[in-house]
Amino acid sequence: MKVVCPYCFNVNNVPYKKSYKKANCGHCKESLLFDKVLELYEQNFDLVVANSSIPVVVDFWAPWCGPCKVMAPEFEKAAKEFPLKALFAKVNTQEEQNLAMRFDIRSIPTILIFKEGEIIYQMKGAMKKDAIVSLANSFLPN
Ligand SMILES: [Zn+2]
């Protein structure tokens, strides 16, 4: 399966496994077992989303949005449960207005889930960690 390295943004081919002890980027050698939230910009958005075989869960947020601030730590906690299973990412809609327009983000936070470049799920409003985890789980292979 294809995985974009969150450090150098090279595309890696990683064999699919139920769980991984170790997986490193073939280019920069950093661990691909990424369990944080990756910040996406217009410049890297398409590269990451189109080259990820795992679901990409994107939080569209803004610094002035109260519910977004409430959700951010919940989203970060959820990300810790999905290294190489789902990629958690965020887009600051105040900075990245072209991305916000392109995906017609009218209220925030909005979560979009992408699979191989296509939107497969869309949801508005803040969510708790457990709800985010079960949502992401529902898009993993059995
Ligand atoms: Zn790398």
Residues whose N, C-alpha, C, O or C-beta is under 5 A from the ligand:
A	BS01	ZN	C5 Y7 C8 F9 C25 H27 C28 K29
